[in-house]
Amino acid sequence: MDHREKEILSILRRNPLIQQSEIADILQISRSRVAAHIMDLMRKGAIKGKGYILTQQKYCVALGAINMDIRGVADISYPQTSSNPGRIYCSAGGVGRNIAHNLALLGRDVHLISAVGNDFYGETLLEQTRQAGVNVANCIRLHGQNTSTYVSITNQHEDTVLAVNDTHILQQLTPQILNKSRTLIRHATVVLADCNLAPEALEWVFTIADKPPIFIDTVSEFKAGNVKKWLPRIHTLKPTEKELEILWGKPVNNKADRLNAVKALHQQGVQQIFTWVRDGSVFCSHKDGEQILLTPPDCNVVDSFGADDGFMAGLLYCFLEGNTFRESAHFAMACAALSRASISVNNPALSVNNAQELLNQSRD
């Protein structure tokens, strides 16, 4: 299914009775092109017949941050307080948004729920995310609020020296506002939430999503604690070792500590835990006892920023496909490697075929 077909399906889901001429106006294409795309969608089985009765599709709902990423990469190892030479990159970002974008690149149906301001950044982010194939109909625009912005400074070795994340607008994403999306969430196949959400919003997600499994991205050690009391409701968790410490409540200084921490979280109900280790490997653990330590496959590394978002998208894709724990872990690691191979946080080359090809190369 190509990008245009996904756009048309998204419009039809919002309004199944819409006229082809109206779709043409929205997409700025001819009515005849709309008719041709609809015929193709009927042949593919995405539309059952007249009236645009859509085939029920498995889909993911992602809730979390959408923000403008501004990254400065200094040319020296130890940036000073004065002006430093280097490069500056601006791109669409936000943990929830990045994961949704990557999942759309993998060809899955994904809806993003977030908030932006009524400003240039907000308009730009929604349009770029929509063009990536993500349904943003449930994102809200708030007047008088600034769109979230993430500013980071890294050195020439890609180590983050300082980062500031202004996500105050997400405090406005209250249960009252979120209630309009309750039906969408309850019928989702899987729900992804990042810990940028306010505690009240996370509580709403865990309360409303009583059937679909919930995947959690802990985001940072400062925000990981927001889901500590919800561990029994979490299906899949992706923390760093520092974030694992917050959730366990004890230091993780070695492999034995990590094993004990993971075991303790499993006992509370978390089914899958994928812990990012400092050396770039991922410790993968299932509640049933299966555990593997994966190292990144051989792949050209351009920028590691956002690799964990590619990893989480890979896990969500595999869940929607019904893959095993081991298959999911390996595929997600390939998605992370492809993310590292691009200067863009969302590598346009991320696809199921490219991830599978990378896996096949690693096995040779």
FENDAMO-V131715 format. One record per residue. N is the residue number from 0. RES is the residue in three letters. PHI is phi as a letter, one per 40 degrees, with the letter a starting at -180 (* if undefined). OMEGA is omega in degrees with one decimal (999 if undefined). Layout:
[[N,RES,PHI,OMEGA] [N,RES,PHI,OMEGA]]
//
This chain:
[[0,MET,*,-176.9] [1,ASP,c,-174.2] [2,HIS,c,-177.7] [3,ARG,c,178.5] [4,GLU,c,177.0] [5,LYS,c,178.2] [6,GLU,c,-179.3] [7,ILE,c,177.2] [8,LEU,c,179.1] [9,SER,c,178.3] [10,ILE,c,-178.8] [11,LEU,c,177.9] [12,ARG,c,179.3] [13,ARG,c,-176.9] [14,ASN,a,-176.8] [15,PRO,c,-177.7] [16,LEU,c,-177.7] [17,ILE,c,178.7] [18,GLN,c,179.7] [19,GLN,c,179.5] [20,SER,c,178.4] [21,GLU,c,176.4] [22,ILE,c,179.5] [23,ALA,c,179.2] [24,ASP,c,-179.5] [25,ILE,c,-175.3] [26,LEU,c,180.0] [27,GLN,f,174.2] [28,ILE,b,-177.9] [29,SER,c,178.3] [30,ARG,c,179.8] [31,SER,c,177.2] [32,ARG,c,176.7] [33,VAL,c,-179.8] [34,ALA,c,-179.9] [35,ALA,c,178.8] [36,HIS,c,-179.7] [37,ILE,c,176.3] [38,MET,c,178.2] [39,ASP,c,179.4] [40,LEU,c,177.2] [41,MET,c,178.4] [42,ARG,c,-179.5] [43,LYS,c,177.6] [44,GLY,g,179.9] [45,ALA,c,175.6] [46,ILE,b,-174.8] [47,LYS,c,-177.8] [48,GLY,i,-177.1] [49,LYS,c,-176.0] [50,GLY,g,178.1] [51,TYR,f,173.6] [52,ILE,c,-172.7] [53,LEU,c,172.5] [54,THR,c,179.5] [55,GLN,c,-177.6] [56,GLN,b,171.0] [57,LYS,c,179.8] [58,TYR,a,178.7] [59,CYS,b,170.4] [60,VAL,b,178.8] [61,ALA,b,177.9] [62,LEU,b,179.7] [63,GLY,i,-171.1] [64,ALA,c,165.7] [65,ILE,b,-177.2] [66,ASN,a,175.0] [67,MET,c,177.5] [68,ASP,c,173.8] [69,ILE,b,-174.2] [70,ARG,b,174.5] [71,GLY,b,179.2] [72,VAL,b,-177.9] [73,ALA,c,-179.9] [74,ASP,c,-177.8] [75,ILE,b,-176.9] [76,SER,c,-176.0] [77,TYR,b,179.6] [78,PRO,d,-179.0] [79,GLN,c,179.9] [80,THR,c,177.9] [81,SER,c,-179.0] [82,SER,c,-178.6] [83,ASN,b,175.3] [84,PRO,c,179.5] [85,GLY,i,-179.3] [86,ARG,b,-180.0] [87,ILE,b,-179.9] [88,TYR,b,174.6] [89,CYS,b,-179.6] [90,SER,a,173.9] [91,ALA,c,-177.6] [92,GLY,a,-173.7] [93,GLY,h,-173.9] [94,VAL,d,-179.8] [95,GLY,d,-179.8] [96,ARG,c,-179.6] [97,ASN,c,179.9] [98,ILE,c,178.5] [99,ALA,c,178.3] [100,HIS,c,179.7] [101,ASN,c,179.6] [102,LEU,c,175.6] [103,ALA,c,176.5] [104,LEU,c,178.2] [105,LEU,c,172.4] [106,GLY,g,-178.8] [107,ARG,b,-179.9] [108,ASP,c,-176.2] [109,VAL,b,178.3] [110,HIS,b,178.1] [111,LEU,b,173.5] [112,ILE,b,-178.9] [113,SER,a,-179.5] [114,ALA,b,174.8] [115,VAL,b,175.1] [116,GLY,c,176.9] [117,ASN,c,-175.2] [118,ASP,b,-176.3] [119,PHE,c,179.5] [120,TYR,d,-178.3] [121,GLY,c,179.5] [122,GLU,c,-179.2] [123,THR,c,-178.0] [124,LEU,c,-179.9] [125,LEU,c,-178.8] [126,GLU,c,-179.9] [127,GLN,c,179.7] [128,THR,c,176.8] [129,ARG,c,179.7] [130,GLN,c,178.8] [131,ALA,c,179.0] [132,GLY,h,178.9] [133,VAL,c,175.7] [134,ASN,c,-177.5] [135,VAL,b,-177.2] [136,ALA,c,-178.0] [137,ASN,c,171.1] [138,CYS,c,-178.4] [139,ILE,b,176.3] [140,ARG,b,-175.0] [141,LEU,b,178.0] [142,HIS,c,177.3] [143,GLY,g,179.3] [144,GLN,b,176.5] [145,ASN,c,175.4] [146,THR,c,-179.6] [147,SER,d,179.8] [148,THR,b,178.0] [149,TYR,b,-179.7] [150,VAL,b,-179.7] [151,SER,b,175.2] [152,ILE,b,176.2] [153,THR,b,176.6] [154,ASN,c,-175.7] [155,GLN,c,177.8] [156,HIS,c,179.9] [157,GLU,g,173.7] [158,ASP,c,179.8] [159,THR,c,179.4] [160,VAL,c,-179.9] [161,LEU,a,176.7] [162,ALA,a,176.5] [163,VAL,b,-177.5] [164,ASN,b,179.2] [165,ASP,c,179.8] [166,THR,b,-176.6] [167,HIS,d,-177.8] [168,ILE,c,-179.7] [169,LEU,c,174.8] [170,GLN,c,179.2] [171,GLN,c,179.2] [172,LEU,c,-172.9] [173,THR,c,175.8] [174,PRO,d,179.2] [175,GLN,c,178.4] [176,ILE,c,-177.4] [177,LEU,c,-174.9] [178,ASN,d,-179.7] [179,LYS,c,-178.5] [180,SER,b,-174.2] [181,ARG,c,-179.6] [182,THR,c,178.1] [183,LEU,d,-177.9] [184,ILE,c,-177.0] [185,ARG,c,179.7] [186,HIS,c,179.5] [187,ALA,c,174.3] [188,THR,c,179.5] [189,VAL,a,-179.5] [190,VAL,b,175.6] [191,LEU,b,175.9] [192,ALA,b,174.2] [193,ASP,b,-172.3] [194,CYS,c,168.5] [195,ASN,c,178.1] [196,LEU,c,176.8] [197,ALA,c,179.3] [198,PRO,d,179.7] [199,GLU,c,178.6] [200,ALA,c,177.6] [201,LEU,c,177.4] [202,GLU,c,178.1] [203,TRP,c,-179.9] [204,VAL,c,-177.8] [205,PHE,c,179.2] [206,THR,c,-176.2] [207,ILE,c,-178.6] [208,ALA,c,-175.9] [209,ASP,c,179.8] [210,LYS,b,-178.3] [211,PRO,c,176.4] [212,PRO,c,-176.5] [213,ILE,b,174.0] [214,PHE,c,-177.3] [215,ILE,b,168.9] [216,ASP,b,-172.7] [217,THR,c,172.6] [218,VAL,g,-177.2] [219,SER,a,179.5] [220,GLU,c,178.5] [221,PHE,c,-174.8] [222,LYS,b,-177.3] [223,ALA,d,-178.0] [224,GLY,c,-179.5] [225,ASN,c,-178.4] [226,VAL,b,-175.2] [227,LYS,d,-177.7] [228,LYS,c,-177.9] [229,TRP,b,-177.8] [230,LEU,d,179.1] [231,PRO,c,-177.7] [232,ARG,b,-175.2] [233,ILE,c,176.4] [234,HIS,c,-176.0] [235,THR,b,-176.2] [236,LEU,b,179.2] [237,LYS,b,178.1] [238,PRO,b,163.8] [239,THR,c,178.8] [240,GLU,c,178.5] [241,LYS,c,178.1] [242,GLU,c,175.8] [243,LEU,c,176.9] [244,GLU,d,-178.7] [245,ILE,c,-176.6] [246,LEU,c,-180.0] [247,TRP,c,-178.8] [248,GLY,g,179.3] [249,LYS,b,178.7] [250,PRO,c,173.9] [251,VAL,b,-174.4] [252,ASN,b,-176.2] [253,ASN,a,-177.9] [254,LYS,c,-179.6] [255,ALA,c,177.3] [256,ASP,c,-179.1] [257,ARG,c,178.1] [258,LEU,c,-179.8] [259,ASN,c,179.7] [260,ALA,c,179.8] [261,VAL,c,179.3] [262,LYS,c,-179.3] [263,ALA,c,179.2] [264,LEU,c,174.9] [265,HIS,c,-179.1] [266,GLN,c,177.6] [267,GLN,c,174.0] [268,GLY,h,-179.2] [269,VAL,c,-175.4] [270,GLN,c,-178.0] [271,GLN,b,177.9] [272,ILE,b,179.4] [273,PHE,b,-173.5] [274,THR,c,178.6] [275,TRP,c,-177.8] [276,VAL,c,-173.8] [277,ARG,d,-177.3] [278,ASP,c,178.6] [279,GLY,g,177.5] [280,SER,c,179.6] [281,VAL,b,176.5] [282,PHE,c,-173.7] [283,CYS,b,-175.8] [284,SER,b,177.3] [285,HIS,b,-178.1] [286,LYS,d,-179.3] [287,ASP,c,176.1] [288,GLY,h,-179.5] [289,GLU,c,-179.2] [290,GLN,a,176.8] [291,ILE,a,174.8] [292,LEU,b,-176.6] [293,LEU,b,172.7] [294,THR,b,-177.6] [295,PRO,c,176.1] [296,PRO,c,179.4] [297,ASP,c,-179.0] [298,CYS,a,179.1] [299,ASN,c,-179.7] [300,VAL,b,177.7] [301,VAL,b,-178.6] [302,ASP,a,-177.3] [303,SER,c,-177.6] [304,PHE,c,178.2] [305,GLY,g,-179.1] [306,ALA,c,-179.8] [307,ASP,c,175.7] [308,ASP,c,174.7] [309,GLY,c,178.9] [310,PHE,c,-178.9] [311,MET,c,177.0] [312,ALA,c,177.4] [313,GLY,c,177.7] [314,LEU,c,179.9] [315,LEU,c,178.5] [316,TYR,d,-177.5] [317,CYS,c,176.5] [318,PHE,c,179.1] [319,LEU,c,179.7] [320,GLU,c,-179.4] [321,GLY,g,-178.5] [322,ASN,c,178.7] [323,THR,c,178.0] [324,PHE,d,-177.7] [325,ARG,c,177.7] [326,GLU,c,-179.2] [327,SER,c,-178.5] [328,ALA,c,-179.4] [329,HIS,c,-179.7] [330,PHE,c,179.2] [331,ALA,c,179.0] [332,MET,c,176.9] [333,ALA,c,177.6] [334,CYS,c,177.0] [335,ALA,c,179.3] [336,ALA,c,177.6] [337,LEU,c,176.7] [338,SER,c,179.1] [339,ARG,c,-174.9] [340,ALA,c,-177.5] [341,SER,b,174.4] [342,ILE,c,178.7] [343,SER,c,177.0] [344,VAL,d,176.3] [345,ASN,b,-177.3] [346,ASN,c,179.2] [347,PRO,d,-179.3] [348,ALA,c,178.0] [349,LEU,c,178.8] [350,SER,a,178.4] [351,VAL,c,-178.7] [352,ASN,c,-178.5] [353,ASN,c,177.3] [354,ALA,c,-180.0] [355,GLN,c,178.3] [356,GLU,c,178.0] [357,LEU,c,177.1] [358,LEU,c,179.7] [359,ASN,c,177.6] [360,GLN,c,-178.9] [361,SER,c,-179.4] [362,ARG,c,-177.9] [363,ASP,c,999]]
//
